[in-house]
């Protein structure tokens, strides 16, 4: 998959072993990892220096220094074309909705199958968004309760 159509990735996650192993896996799947960062602040600094910019940013929700909510919001403001995939250990409603409100256009859990991560990246690159089945169910329940129609931010960071 080398070449001009290769999807480029940035990975921002505070868990070193998980982040590096996921990046190694992604490289084996044919993606090109441009950089890794252990928190949002370092991720933003590396993004400033990135050339080219990544197509997709895989972003952890819970991190020290600058969490996923703050990072997604900053990335969305500065790089509106960037696809942000929230990648978290949990599928709590407050995290899912908060990340979407902050600028993520995809959300999957870390416990999913590696093929789901691959599919998420490819789908986000092609059409802009991807949500795992379990995340979609949480979002649907949220919308059915009418929370999504108020136009107000329901969740705060953290």
N, CA, C and O atoms as a GROMACS GRO file, in nm:
protein
  632
    1UNK      N    1   0.082  -0.119   0.000
    1UNK     CA    2   0.000   0.000   0.000
    1UNK      C    3   0.087   0.126   0.000
    1UNK      O    4   0.035   0.236   0.019
    2UNK      N    5   0.213   0.111  -0.020
    2UNK     CA    6   0.304   0.225  -0.029
    2UNK      C    7   0.261   0.315  -0.143
    2UNK      O    8   0.203   0.269  -0.241
    3UNK      N    9   0.289   0.442  -0.128
    3UNK     CA   10   0.264   0.530  -0.239
    3UNK      C   11   0.174   0.646  -0.205
    3UNK      O   12   0.150   0.679  -0.089
    4UNK      N   13   0.124   0.706  -0.311
    4UNK     CA   14   0.052   0.831  -0.297
    4UNK      C   15  -0.081   0.818  -0.222
    4UNK      O   16  -0.123   0.914  -0.158
    5UNK      N   17  -0.147   0.704  -0.228
    5UNK     CA   18  -0.276   0.686  -0.165
    5UNK      C   19  -0.268   0.630  -0.023
    5UNK      O   20  -0.371   0.598   0.037
    6UNK      N   21  -0.149   0.618   0.031
    6UNK     CA   22  -0.132   0.563   0.164
    6UNK      C   23  -0.191   0.658   0.269
    6UNK      O   24  -0.159   0.777   0.270
    7UNK      N   25  -0.276   0.605   0.356
    7UNK     CA   26  -0.339   0.684   0.461
    7UNK      C   27  -0.236   0.711   0.571
    7UNK      O   28  -0.169   0.619   0.618
    8UNK      N   29  -0.226   0.837   0.611
    8UNK     CA   30  -0.130   0.876   0.714
    8UNK      C   31  -0.200   0.895   0.848
    8UNK      O   32  -0.315   0.940   0.855
    9UNK      N   33  -0.129   0.861   0.954
    9UNK     CA   34  -0.185   0.855   1.089
    9UNK      C   35  -0.099   0.931   1.189
    9UNK      O   36   0.024   0.935   1.178
   10UNK      N   37  -0.166   0.993   1.287
   10UNK     CA   38  -0.102   1.044   1.408
   10UNK      C   39  -0.168   0.970   1.523
   10UNK      O   40  -0.290   0.948   1.522
   11UNK      N   41  -0.091   0.931   1.623
   11UNK     CA   42  -0.145   0.859   1.738
   11UNK      C   43  -0.110   0.935   1.866
   11UNK      O   44   0.007   0.958   1.896
   12UNK      N   45  -0.213   0.974   1.940
   12UNK     CA   46  -0.194   1.047   2.065
   12UNK      C   47  -0.259   0.967   2.176
   12UNK      O   48  -0.382   0.958   2.184
   13UNK      N   49  -0.177   0.908   2.262
   13UNK     CA   50  -0.225   0.821   2.369
   13UNK      C   51  -0.116   0.814   2.476
   13UNK      O   52   0.002   0.802   2.444
   14UNK      N   53  -0.156   0.822   2.602
   14UNK     CA   54  -0.056   0.824   2.709
   14UNK      C   55  -0.002   0.687   2.747
   14UNK      O   56   0.096   0.678   2.821
   15UNK      N   57  -0.062   0.581   2.699
   15UNK     CA   58  -0.014   0.446   2.731
   15UNK      C   59   0.090   0.404   2.627
   15UNK      O   60   0.056   0.364   2.516
   16UNK      N   61   0.215   0.414   2.665
   16UNK     CA   62   0.327   0.392   2.573
   16UNK      C   63   0.320   0.257   2.501
   16UNK      O   64   0.327   0.252   2.378
   17UNK      N   65   0.305   0.149   2.577
   17UNK     CA   66   0.307   0.016   2.516
   17UNK      C   67   0.191  -0.002   2.419
   17UNK      O   68   0.210  -0.049   2.307
   18UNK      N   69   0.072   0.036   2.460
   18UNK     CA   70  -0.044   0.025   2.373
   18UNK      C   71  -0.025   0.109   2.247
   18UNK      O   72  -0.049   0.062   2.136
   19UNK      N   73   0.017   0.234   2.265
   19UNK     CA   74   0.035   0.325   2.151
   19UNK      C   75   0.137   0.270   2.052
   19UNK      O   76   0.112   0.269   1.931
   20UNK      N   77   0.251   0.226   2.102
   20UNK     CA   78   0.354   0.177   2.010
   20UNK      C   79   0.312   0.048   1.940
   20UNK      O   80   0.341   0.029   1.822
   21UNK      N   81   0.244  -0.040   2.011
   21UNK     CA   82   0.199  -0.164   1.950
   21UNK      C   83   0.091  -0.138   1.845
   21UNK      O   84   0.091  -0.201   1.740
   22UNK      N   85  -0.001  -0.047   1.874
   22UNK     CA   86  -0.104  -0.011   1.777
   22UNK      C   87  -0.038   0.049   1.653
   22UNK      O   88  -0.076   0.017   1.541
   23UNK      N   89   0.059   0.136   1.672
   23UNK     CA   90   0.129   0.196   1.559
   23UNK      C   91   0.204   0.092   1.477
   23UNK      O   92   0.203   0.097   1.354
   24UNK      N   93   0.267  -0.003   1.543
   24UNK     CA   94   0.334  -0.112   1.471
   24UNK      C   95   0.234  -0.192   1.390
   24UNK      O   96   0.260  -0.227   1.274
   25UNK      N   97   0.120  -0.222   1.449
   25UNK     CA   98   0.014  -0.296   1.381
   25UNK      C   99  -0.036  -0.218   1.259
   25UNK      O  100  -0.055  -0.275   1.151
   26UNK      N  101  -0.058  -0.088   1.277
   26UNK     CA  102  -0.105  -0.005   1.166
   26UNK      C  103  -0.006  -0.001   1.050
   26UNK      O  104  -0.045  -0.005   0.934
   27UNK      N  105   0.123   0.007   1.083
   27UNK     CA  106   0.226   0.004   0.978
   27UNK      C  107   0.220  -0.128   0.902
   27UNK      O  108   0.232  -0.129   0.780
   28UNK      N  109   0.202  -0.239   0.974
   28UNK     CA  110   0.191  -0.371   0.909
   28UNK      C  111   0.067  -0.380   0.822
   28UNK      O  112   0.066  -0.454   0.724
   29UNK      N  113  -0.037  -0.306   0.856
   29UNK     CA  114  -0.162  -0.305   0.778
   29UNK      C  115  -0.150  -0.216   0.655
   29UNK      O  116  -0.240  -0.214   0.571
   30UNK      N  117  -0.040  -0.141   0.643
   30UNK     CA  118  -0.018  -0.059   0.525
   30UNK      C  119  -0.039   0.090   0.546
   30UNK      O  120  -0.028   0.168   0.451
   31UNK      N  121  -0.068   0.131   0.668
   31UNK     CA  122  -0.081   0.274   0.697
   31UNK      C  123   0.057   0.333   0.725
   31UNK      O  124   0.152   0.259   0.753
   32UNK      N  125   0.068   0.463   0.718
   32UNK     CA  126   0.194   0.530   0.750
   32UNK      C  127   0.173   0.616   0.874
   32UNK      O  128   0.096   0.712   0.871
   33UNK      N  129   0.239   0.580   0.984
   33UNK     CA  130   0.230   0.657   1.107
   33UNK      C  131   0.332   0.770   1.100
   33UNK      O  132   0.453   0.746   1.094
   34UNK      N  133   0.282   0.893   1.100
   34UNK     CA  134   0.370   1.010   1.090
   34UNK      C  135   0.434   1.045   1.223
   34UNK      O  136   0.551   1.081   1.228
   35UNK      N  137   0.355   1.033   1.331
   35UNK     CA  138   0.411   1.060   1.464
   35UNK      C  139   0.322   1.002   1.572
   35UNK      O  140   0.205   0.971   1.551
   36UNK      N  141   0.384   0.990   1.691
   36UNK     CA  142   0.316   0.947   1.812
   36UNK      C  143   0.340   1.053   1.920
   36UNK      O  144   0.443   1.121   1.919
   37UNK      N  145   0.244   1.066   2.011
   37UNK     CA  146   0.260   1.161   2.122
   37UNK      C  147   0.191   1.104   2.245
   37UNK      O  148   0.092   1.032   2.234
   38UNK      N  149   0.245   1.138   2.363
   38UNK     CA  150   0.192   1.084   2.488
   38UNK      C  151   0.085   1.170   2.554
   38UNK      O  152   0.026   1.130   2.654
   39UNK      N  153   0.059   1.287   2.499
   39UNK     CA  154  -0.052   1.369   2.548
   39UNK      C  155  -0.088   1.472   2.442
   39UNK      O  156  -0.017   1.488   2.342
   40UNK      N  157  -0.199   1.541   2.464
   40UNK     CA  158  -0.248   1.635   2.364
   40UNK      C  159  -0.155   1.751   2.338
   40UNK      O  160  -0.142   1.796   2.224
   41UNK      N  161  -0.091   1.802   2.440
   41UNK     CA  162   0.000   1.916   2.423
   41UNK      C  163   0.115   1.880   2.330
   41UNK      O  164   0.147   1.955   2.238
   42UNK      N  165   0.176   1.765   2.355
   42UNK     CA  166   0.286   1.720   2.267
   42UNK      C  167   0.233   1.688   2.128
   42UNK      O  168   0.299   1.716   2.028
   43UNK      N  169   0.113   1.630   2.122
   43UNK     CA  170   0.051   1.601   1.993
   43UNK      C  171   0.031   1.727   1.910
   43UNK      O  172   0.058   1.726   1.789
   44UNK      N  173  -0.016   1.834   1.973
   44UNK     CA  174  -0.035   1.961   1.900
   44UNK      C  175   0.098   2.018   1.854
   44UNK      O  176   0.107   2.073   1.744
   45UNK      N  177   0.200   2.006   1.937
   45UNK     CA  178   0.333   2.054   1.898
   45UNK      C  179   0.386   1.975   1.777
   45UNK      O  180   0.442   2.034   1.684
   46UNK      N  181   0.367   1.845   1.779
   46UNK     CA  182   0.413   1.763   1.666
   46UNK      C  183   0.331   1.789   1.541
   46UNK      O  184   0.383   1.783   1.430
   47UNK      N  185   0.203   1.819   1.559
   47UNK     CA  186   0.117   1.850   1.445
   47UNK      C  187   0.166   1.977   1.375
   47UNK      O  188   0.163   1.987   1.252
   48UNK      N  189   0.212   2.075   1.454
   48UNK     CA  190   0.266   2.200   1.397
   48UNK      C  191   0.385   2.173   1.305
   48UNK      O  192   0.406   2.245   1.208
   49UNK      N  193   0.462   2.069   1.336
   49UNK     CA  194   0.582   2.038   1.261
   49UNK      C  195   0.559   1.934   1.151
   49UNK      O  196   0.647   1.910   1.068
   50UNK      N  197   0.440   1.873   1.149
   50UNK     CA  198   0.413   1.764   1.056
   50UNK      C  199   0.403   1.815   0.912
   50UNK      O  200   0.336   1.914   0.884
   51UNK      N  201   0.471   1.745   0.824
   51UNK     CA  202   0.463   1.774   0.681
   51UNK      C  203   0.485   1.644   0.606
   51UNK      O  204   0.598   1.598   0.595
   52UNK      N  205   0.381   1.584   0.555
   52UNK     CA  206   0.245   1.634   0.546
   52UNK      C  207   0.169   1.618   0.678
   52UNK      O  208   0.218   1.555   0.772
   53UNK      N  209   0.050   1.676   0.683
   53UNK     CA  210  -0.038   1.655   0.797
   53UNK      C  211  -0.099   1.515   0.786
   53UNK      O  212  -0.118   1.465   0.675
   54UNK      N  213  -0.128   1.452   0.899
   54UNK     CA  214  -0.192   1.320   0.892
   54UNK      C  215  -0.335   1.330   0.839
   54UNK      O  216  -0.401   1.434   0.851
   55UNK      N  217  -0.381   1.220   0.782
   55UNK     CA  218  -0.520   1.211   0.737
   55UNK      C  219  -0.613   1.186   0.856
   55UNK      O  220  -0.721   1.243   0.865
   56UNK      N  221  -0.567   1.098   0.946
   56UNK     CA  222  -0.647   1.056   1.061
   56UNK      C  223  -0.563   1.066   1.187
   56UNK      O  224  -0.446   1.028   1.188
   57UNK      N  225  -0.624   1.119   1.293
   57UNK     CA  226  -0.558   1.124   1.424
   57UNK      C  227  -0.633   1.031   1.518
   57UNK      O  228  -0.753   1.049   1.542
   58UNK      N  229  -0.564   0.932   1.570
   58UNK     CA  230  -0.620   0.841   1.670
   58UNK      C  231  -0.592   0.904   1.805
   58UNK      O  232  -0.476   0.927   1.840
   59UNK      N  233  -0.698   0.932   1.880
   59UNK     CA  234  -0.686   1.015   2.000
   59UNK      C  235  -0.750   0.949   2.121
   59UNK      O  236  -0.869   0.918   2.121
   60UNK      N  237  -0.669   0.927   2.224
   60UNK     CA  238  -0.719   0.875   2.351
   60UNK      C  239  -0.804   0.983   2.419
   60UNK      O  240  -0.782   1.102   2.397
   61UNK      N  241  -0.898   0.941   2.500
   61UNK     CA  242  -0.986   1.035   2.570
   61UNK      C  243  -0.922   1.083   2.700
   61UNK      O  244  -0.914   1.203   2.726
   62UNK      N  245  -0.876   0.989   2.782
   62UNK     CA  246  -0.821   1.022   2.914
   62UNK      C  247  -0.669   1.024   2.910
   62UNK      O  248  -0.605   0.920   2.896
   63UNK      N  249  -0.613   1.144   2.922
   63UNK     CA  250  -0.468   1.160   2.921
   63UNK      C  251  -0.431   1.272   3.017
   63UNK      O  252  -0.511   1.362   3.043
   64UNK      N  253  -0.308   1.268   3.070
   64UNK     CA  254  -0.262   1.379   3.154
   64UNK      C  255  -0.223   1.498   3.066
   64UNK      O  256  -0.215   1.486   2.944
   65UNK      N  257  -0.199   1.610   3.126
   65UNK     CA  258  -0.154   1.735   3.066
   65UNK      C  259  -0.265   1.799   2.982
   65UNK      O  260  -0.310   1.909   3.014
   66UNK      N  261  -0.309   1.732   2.878
   66UNK     CA  262  -0.416   1.782   2.791
   66UNK      C  263  -0.498   1.663   2.744
   66UNK      O  264  -0.450   1.582   2.666
   67UNK      N  265  -0.622   1.653   2.794
   67UNK     CA  266  -0.703   1.534   2.764
   67UNK      C  267  -0.757   1.534   2.621
   67UNK      O  268  -0.735   1.628   2.545
   68UNK      N  269  -0.826   1.428   2.586
   68UNK     CA  270  -0.878   1.412   2.452
   68UNK      C  271  -0.980   1.516   2.411
   68UNK      O  272  -0.984   1.557   2.295
   69UNK      N  273  -1.064   1.560   2.506
   69UNK     CA  274  -1.166   1.661   2.475
   69UNK      C  275  -1.098   1.793   2.433
   69UNK      O  276  -1.131   1.850   2.329
   70UNK      N  277  -1.004   1.838   2.514
   70UNK     CA  278  -0.932   1.962   2.485
   70UNK      C  279  -0.851   1.950   2.356
   70UNK      O  280  -0.847   2.043   2.275
   71UNK      N  281  -0.789   1.836   2.339
   71UNK     CA  282  -0.706   1.814   2.220
   71UNK      C  283  -0.791   1.812   2.093
   71UNK      O  284  -0.756   1.874   1.993
   72UNK      N  285  -0.904   1.740   2.098
   72UNK     CA  286  -0.993   1.733   1.981
   72UNK      C  287  -1.042   1.872   1.944
   72UNK      O  288  -1.047   1.907   1.826
   73UNK      N  289  -1.078   1.950   2.043
   73UNK     CA  290  -1.127   2.085   2.017
   73UNK      C  291  -1.019   2.172   1.952
   73UNK      O  292  -1.046   2.245   1.856
   74UNK      N  293  -0.898   2.164   2.003
   74UNK     CA  294  -0.787   2.241   1.947
   74UNK      C  295  -0.754   2.194   1.805
   74UNK      O  296  -0.729   2.276   1.716
   75UNK      N  297  -0.753   2.064   1.784
   75UNK     CA  298  -0.726   2.011   1.650
   75UNK      C  299  -0.833   2.053   1.551
   75UNK      O  300  -0.802   2.092   1.438
   76UNK      N  301  -0.958   2.046   1.592
   76UNK     CA  302  -1.069   2.082   1.503
   76UNK      C  303  -1.060   2.230   1.462
   76UNK      O  304  -1.086   2.264   1.347
   77UNK      N  305  -1.023   2.316   1.557
   77UNK     CA  306  -1.013   2.458   1.526
   77UNK      C  307  -0.899   2.487   1.428
   77UNK      O  308  -0.914   2.567   1.335
   78UNK      N  309  -0.786   2.423   1.450
   78UNK     CA  310  -0.667   2.453   1.370
   78UNK      C  311  -0.660   2.372   1.239
   78UNK      O  312  -0.609   2.420   1.138
   79UNK      N  313  -0.713   2.249   1.243
   79UNK     CA  314  -0.705   2.158   1.128
   79UNK      C  315  -0.844   2.100   1.098
   79UNK      O  316  -0.867   1.982   1.125
   80UNK      N  317  -0.935   2.178   1.045
   80UNK     CA  318  -1.074   2.133   1.027
   80UNK      C  319  -1.090   2.011   0.936
   80UNK      O  320  -1.190   1.939   0.948
   81UNK      N  321  -0.997   1.985   0.847
   81UNK     CA  322  -1.008   1.870   0.758
   81UNK      C  323  -0.958   1.740   0.822
   81UNK      O  324  -0.981   1.632   0.768
   82UNK      N  325  -0.890   1.750   0.934
   82UNK     CA  326  -0.837   1.632   1.001
   82UNK      C  327  -0.949   1.543   1.053
   82UNK      O  328  -1.044   1.592   1.115
   83UNK      N  329  -0.939   1.415   1.029
   83UNK     CA  330  -1.035   1.318   1.083
   83UNK      C  331  -0.984   1.274   1.220
   83UNK      O  332  -0.870   1.229   1.232
   84UNK      N  333  -1.068   1.288   1.322
   84UNK     CA  334  -1.028   1.253   1.459
   84UNK      C  335  -1.106   1.131   1.505
   84UNK      O  336  -1.229   1.134   1.515
   85UNK      N  337  -1.033   1.023   1.532
   85UNK     CA  338  -1.092   0.898   1.581
   85UNK      C  339  -1.064   0.886   1.730
   85UNK      O  340  -0.950   0.863   1.770
   86UNK      N  341  -1.168   0.900   1.812
   86UNK     CA  342  -1.153   0.879   1.956
   86UNK      C  343  -1.134   0.729   1.978
   86UNK      O  344  -1.204   0.646   1.920
   87UNK      N  345  -1.038   0.696   2.064
   87UNK     CA  346  -0.999   0.557   2.087
   87UNK      C  347  -0.985   0.541   2.237
   87UNK      O  348  -0.887   0.586   2.296
   88UNK      N  349  -1.084   0.478   2.299
   88UNK     CA  350  -1.091   0.478   2.445
   88UNK      C  351  -1.114   0.338   2.502
   88UNK      O  352  -1.158   0.246   2.432
   89UNK      N  353  -1.084   0.326   2.631
   89UNK     CA  354  -1.108   0.200   2.702
   89UNK      C  355  -1.256   0.179   2.733
   89UNK      O  356  -1.298   0.067   2.759
   90UNK      N  357  -1.333   0.286   2.731
   90UNK     CA  358  -1.474   0.271   2.770
   90UNK      C  359  -1.567   0.333   2.667
   90UNK      O  360  -1.526   0.409   2.579
   91UNK      N  361  -1.693   0.299   2.681
   91UNK     CA  362  -1.795   0.355   2.593
   91UNK      C  363  -1.901   0.428   2.675
   91UNK      O  364  -2.020   0.418   2.647
   92UNK      N  365  -1.856   0.502   2.775
   92UNK     CA  366  -1.948   0.580   2.856
   92UNK      C  367  -2.006   0.693   2.774
   92UNK      O  368  -1.936   0.758   2.696
   93UNK      N  369  -2.135   0.716   2.793
   93UNK     CA  370  -2.204   0.819   2.716
   93UNK      C  371  -2.136   0.955   2.726
   93UNK      O  372  -2.121   1.024   2.625
   94UNK      N  373  -2.095   0.994   2.846
   94UNK     CA  374  -2.036   1.126   2.862
   94UNK      C  375  -1.907   1.142   2.782
   94UNK      O  376  -1.878   1.251   2.733
   95UNK      N  377  -1.830   1.033   2.769
   95UNK     CA  378  -1.708   1.039   2.687
   95UNK      C  379  -1.741   1.045   2.539
   95UNK      O  380  -1.681   1.124   2.465
   96UNK      N  381  -1.835   0.963   2.495
   96UNK     CA  382  -1.870   0.959   2.353
   96UNK      C  383  -1.927   1.094   2.308
   96UNK      O  384  -1.878   1.154   2.212
   97UNK      N  385  -2.028   1.141   2.378
   97UNK     CA  386  -2.092   1.267   2.340
   97UNK      C  387  -1.994   1.383   2.355
   97UNK      O  388  -1.989   1.472   2.269
   98UNK      N  389  -1.917   1.383   2.462
   98UNK     CA  390  -1.818   1.489   2.483
   98UNK      C  391  -1.714   1.494   2.372
   98UNK      O  392  -1.676   1.603   2.328
   99UNK      N  393  -1.667   1.378   2.327
   99UNK     CA  394  -1.568   1.377   2.219
   99UNK      C  395  -1.629   1.423   2.088
   99UNK      O  396  -1.564   1.494   2.011
  100UNK      N  397  -1.753   1.384   2.061
  100UNK     CA  398  -1.818   1.430   1.939
  100UNK      C  399  -1.840   1.580   1.942
  100UNK      O  400  -1.819   1.648   1.841
  101UNK      N  401  -1.880   1.633   2.056
  101UNK     CA  402  -1.899   1.777   2.070
  101UNK      C  403  -1.766   1.851   2.058
  101UNK      O  404  -1.764   1.967   2.018
  102UNK      N  405  -1.658   1.786   2.092
  102UNK     CA  406  -1.525   1.848   2.086
  102UNK      C  407  -1.462   1.842   1.947
  102UNK      O  408  -1.366   1.913   1.920
  103UNK      N  409  -1.516   1.758   1.859
  103UNK     CA  410  -1.463   1.755   1.723
  103UNK      C  411  -1.431   1.618   1.666
  103UNK      O  412  -1.396   1.609   1.548
  104UNK      N  413  -1.440   1.512   1.745
  104UNK     CA  414  -1.415   1.378   1.691
  104UNK      C  415  -1.526   1.342   1.593
  104UNK      O  416  -1.642   1.381   1.611
  105UNK      N  417  -1.491   1.268   1.490
  105UNK     CA  418  -1.590   1.222   1.393
  105UNK      C  419  -1.597   1.069   1.389
  105UNK      O  420  -1.660   1.010   1.302
  106UNK      N  421  -1.530   1.008   1.485
  106UNK     CA  422  -1.534   0.863   1.498
  106UNK      C  423  -1.502   0.826   1.641
  106UNK      O  424  -1.438   0.902   1.714
  107UNK      N  425  -1.548   0.705   1.682
  107UNK     CA  426  -1.522   0.660   1.819
  107UNK      C  427  -1.530   0.508   1.820
  107UNK      O  428  -1.629   0.450   1.778
  108UNK      N  429  -1.423   0.446   1.867
  108UNK     CA  430  -1.422   0.301   1.889
  108UNK      C  431  -1.353   0.273   2.022
  108UNK      O  432  -1.282   0.357   2.076
  109UNK      N  433  -1.375   0.153   2.073
  109UNK     CA  434  -1.311   0.117   2.199
  109UNK      C  435  -1.183   0.036   2.173
  109UNK      O  436  -1.170  -0.033   2.072
  110UNK      N  437  -1.091   0.046   2.266
  110UNK     CA  438  -0.962  -0.020   2.254
  110UNK      C  439  -0.974  -0.172   2.262
  110UNK      O  440  -0.883  -0.244   2.219
  111UNK      N  441  -1.083  -0.221   2.316
  111UNK     CA  442  -1.100  -0.366   2.328
  111UNK      C  443  -1.150  -0.432   2.201
  111UNK      O  444  -1.168  -0.554   2.198
  112UNK      N  445  -1.171  -0.354   2.096
  112UNK     CA  446  -1.223  -0.408   1.971
  112UNK      C  447  -1.120  -0.486   1.892
  112UNK      O  448  -1.001  -0.486   1.924
  113UNK      N  449  -1.167  -0.551   1.789
  113UNK     CA  450  -1.084  -0.629   1.698
  113UNK      C  451  -0.994  -0.536   1.616
  113UNK      O  452  -1.038  -0.428   1.576
  114UNK      N  453  -0.870  -0.575   1.592
  114UNK     CA  454  -0.780  -0.492   1.510
  114UNK      C  455  -0.839  -0.459   1.372
  114UNK      O  456  -0.813  -0.351   1.317
  115UNK      N  457  -0.916  -0.550   1.316
  115UNK     CA  458  -0.979  -0.524   1.186
  115UNK      C  459  -1.079  -0.410   1.195
  115UNK      O  460  -1.100  -0.338   1.097
  116UNK      N  461  -1.142  -0.392   1.314
  116UNK     CA  462  -1.233  -0.280   1.331
  116UNK      C  463  -1.157  -0.148   1.328
  116UNK      O  464  -1.205  -0.050   1.270
  117UNK      N  465  -1.040  -0.145   1.388
  117UNK     CA  466  -0.957  -0.024   1.384
  117UNK      C  467  -0.918   0.007   1.239
  117UNK      O  468  -0.926   0.122   1.197
  118UNK      N  469  -0.879  -0.093   1.165
  118UNK     CA  470  -0.844  -0.074   1.024
  118UNK      C  471  -0.964  -0.021   0.946
  118UNK      O  472  -0.952   0.075   0.870
  119UNK      N  473  -1.079  -0.084   0.966
  119UNK     CA  474  -1.201  -0.042   0.897
  119UNK      C  475  -1.239   0.102   0.935
  119UNK      O  476  -1.281   0.181   0.851
  120UNK      N  477  -1.222   0.136   1.063
  120UNK     CA  478  -1.254   0.270   1.110
  120UNK      C  479  -1.167   0.374   1.040
  120UNK      O  480  -1.218   0.476   0.993
  121UNK      N  481  -1.038   0.349   1.031
  121UNK     CA  482  -0.946   0.444   0.967
  121UNK      C  483  -0.980   0.458   0.818
  121UNK      O  484  -0.987   0.570   0.767
  122UNK      N  485  -1.000   0.347   0.751
  122UNK     CA  486  -1.030   0.352   0.608
  122UNK      C  487  -1.163   0.423   0.582
  122UNK      O  488  -1.174   0.504   0.490
  123UNK      N  489  -1.264   0.394   0.664
  123UNK     CA  490  -1.395   0.456   0.646
  123UNK      C  491  -1.389   0.605   0.676
  123UNK      O  492  -1.447   0.686   0.603
  124UNK      N  493  -1.318   0.642   0.782
  124UNK     CA  494  -1.306   0.784   0.815
  124UNK      C  495  -1.232   0.860   0.705
  124UNK      O  496  -1.270   0.972   0.670
  125UNK      N  497  -1.130   0.800   0.652
  125UNK     CA  498  -1.055   0.864   0.544
  125UNK      C  499  -1.143   0.884   0.421
  125UNK      O  500  -1.135   0.986   0.353
  126UNK      N  501  -1.226   0.785   0.394
  126UNK     CA  502  -1.311   0.788   0.275
  126UNK      C  503  -1.436   0.876   0.293
  126UNK      O  504  -1.469   0.956   0.206
  127UNK      N  505  -1.505   0.859   0.406
  127UNK     CA  506  -1.634   0.927   0.420
  127UNK      C  507  -1.647   1.016   0.543
  127UNK      O  508  -1.750   1.080   0.561
  128UNK      N  509  -1.546   1.020   0.627
  128UNK     CA  510  -1.546   1.118   0.735
  128UNK      C  511  -1.583   1.070   0.874
  128UNK      O  512  -1.544   1.135   0.971
  129UNK      N  513  -1.657   0.960   0.887
  129UNK     CA  514  -1.694   0.919   1.023
  129UNK      C  515  -1.705   0.766   1.034
  129UNK      O  516  -1.726   0.695   0.936
  130UNK      N  517  -1.691   0.720   1.159
  130UNK     CA  518  -1.706   0.577   1.188
  130UNK      C  519  -1.733   0.561   1.337
  130UNK      O  520  -1.668   0.623   1.421
  131UNK      N  521  -1.830   0.476   1.368
  131UNK     CA  522  -1.863   0.444   1.507
  131UNK      C  523  -1.883   0.294   1.518
  131UNK      O  524  -1.951   0.232   1.436
  132UNK      N  525  -1.822   0.236   1.622
  132UNK     CA  526  -1.842   0.093   1.644
  132UNK      C  527  -1.990   0.069   1.677
  132UNK      O  528  -2.062   0.163   1.711
  133UNK      N  529  -2.033  -0.053   1.667
  133UNK     CA  530  -2.172  -0.089   1.696
  133UNK      C  531  -2.208  -0.048   1.839
  133UNK      O  532  -2.313   0.012   1.861
  134UNK      N  533  -2.123  -0.081   1.935
  134UNK     CA  534  -2.155  -0.050   2.075
  134UNK      C  535  -2.163   0.101   2.097
  134UNK      O  536  -2.248   0.147   2.174
  135UNK      N  537  -2.078   0.178   2.034
  135UNK     CA  538  -2.082   0.324   2.045
  135UNK      C  539  -2.208   0.377   1.977
  135UNK      O  540  -2.272   0.469   2.030
  136UNK      N  541  -2.244   0.322   1.863
  136UNK     CA  542  -2.366   0.364   1.793
  136UNK      C  543  -2.490   0.343   1.880
  136UNK      O  544  -2.581   0.426   1.879
  137UNK      N  545  -2.494   0.235   1.955
  137UNK     CA  546  -2.608   0.208   2.044
  137UNK      C  547  -2.617   0.313   2.155
  137UNK      O  548  -2.726   0.357   2.189
  138UNK      N  549  -2.504   0.352   2.210
  138UNK     CA  550  -2.502   0.455   2.314
  138UNK      C  551  -2.550   0.588   2.255
  138UNK      O  552  -2.629   0.658   2.318
  139UNK      N  553  -2.503   0.622   2.136
  139UNK     CA  554  -2.544   0.747   2.072
  139UNK      C  555  -2.694   0.747   2.041
  139UNK      O  556  -2.762   0.848   2.060
  140UNK      N  557  -2.745   0.634   1.994
  140UNK     CA  558  -2.887   0.624   1.963
  140UNK      C  559  -2.972   0.641   2.088
  140UNK      O  560  -3.073   0.712   2.085
  141UNK      N  561  -2.932   0.578   2.198
  141UNK     CA  562  -3.006   0.593   2.324
  141UNK      C  563  -3.005   0.739   2.369
  141UNK      O  564  -3.107   0.790   2.416
  142UNK      N  565  -2.892   0.805   2.354
  142UNK     CA  566  -2.880   0.946   2.390
  142UNK      C  567  -2.977   1.031   2.307
  142UNK      O  568  -3.048   1.116   2.361
  143UNK      N  569  -2.979   1.008   2.177
  143UNK     CA  570  -3.067   1.086   2.089
  143UNK      C  571  -3.215   1.056   2.115
  143UNK      O  572  -3.298   1.147   2.110
  144UNK      N  573  -3.246   0.933   2.144
  144UNK     CA  574  -3.386   0.896   2.171
  144UNK      C  575  -3.439   0.963   2.297
  144UNK      O  576  -3.559   0.989   2.308
  145UNK      N  577  -3.353   0.990   2.391
  145UNK     CA  578  -3.395   1.060   2.512
  145UNK      C  579  -3.413   1.209   2.487
  145UNK      O  580  -3.456   1.283   2.576
  146UNK      N  581  -3.381   1.254   2.366
  146UNK     CA  582  -3.400   1.393   2.330
  146UNK      C  583  -3.286   1.484   2.369
  146UNK      O  584  -3.297   1.606   2.358
  147UNK      N  585  -3.175   1.427   2.414
  147UNK     CA  586  -3.062   1.509   2.458
  147UNK      C  587  -2.992   1.576   2.342
  147UNK      O  588  -2.929   1.681   2.359
  148UNK      N  589  -3.002   1.519   2.225
  148UNK     CA  590  -2.928   1.573   2.112
  148UNK      C  591  -2.996   1.688   2.042
  148UNK      O  592  -2.939   1.744   1.949
  149UNK      N  593  -3.116   1.727   2.084
  149UNK     CA  594  -3.191   1.830   2.013
  149UNK      C  595  -3.189   1.966   2.079
  149UNK      O  596  -3.246   2.061   2.024
  150UNK      N  597  -3.125   1.980   2.194
  150UNK     CA  598  -3.132   2.106   2.267
  150UNK      C  599  -3.039   2.213   2.213
  150UNK      O  600  -3.060   2.332   2.238
  151UNK      N  601  -2.936   2.173   2.138
  151UNK     CA  602  -2.840   2.269   2.088
  151UNK      C  603  -2.741   2.314   2.193
  151UNK      O  604  -2.651   2.393   2.163
  152UNK      N  605  -2.754   2.266   2.316
  152UNK     CA  606  -2.663   2.304   2.424
  152UNK      C  607  -2.563   2.192   2.447
  152UNK      O  608  -2.590   2.075   2.417
  153UNK      N  609  -2.450   2.228   2.499
  153UNK     CA  610  -2.352   2.127   2.540
  153UNK      C  611  -2.403   2.061   2.665
  153UNK      O  612  -2.427   2.127   2.766
  154UNK      N  613  -2.420   1.932   2.659
  154UNK     CA  614  -2.470   1.856   2.773
  154UNK      C  615  -2.357   1.813   2.864
  154UNK      O  616  -2.375   1.802   2.985
  155UNK      N  617  -2.241   1.789   2.807
  155UNK     CA  618  -2.130   1.737   2.884
  155UNK      C  619  -2.014   1.835   2.883
  155UNK      O  620  -1.989   1.904   2.785
  156UNK      N  621  -1.947   1.839   2.993
  156UNK     CA  622  -1.824   1.917   3.005
  156UNK      C  623  -1.707   1.822   2.998
  156UNK      O  624  -1.723   1.701   3.009
  157UNK      N  625  -1.589   1.877   2.980
  157UNK     CA  626  -1.469   1.795   2.971
  157UNK      C  627  -1.445   1.718   3.099
  157UNK      O  628  -1.478   1.761   3.209
  158UNK      N  629  -1.385   1.598   3.079
  158UNK     CA  630  -1.336   1.521   3.192
  158UNK      C  631  -1.428   1.431   3.250
  158UNK      O  632  -1.396   1.362   3.347
   0.00000   0.00000   0.00000
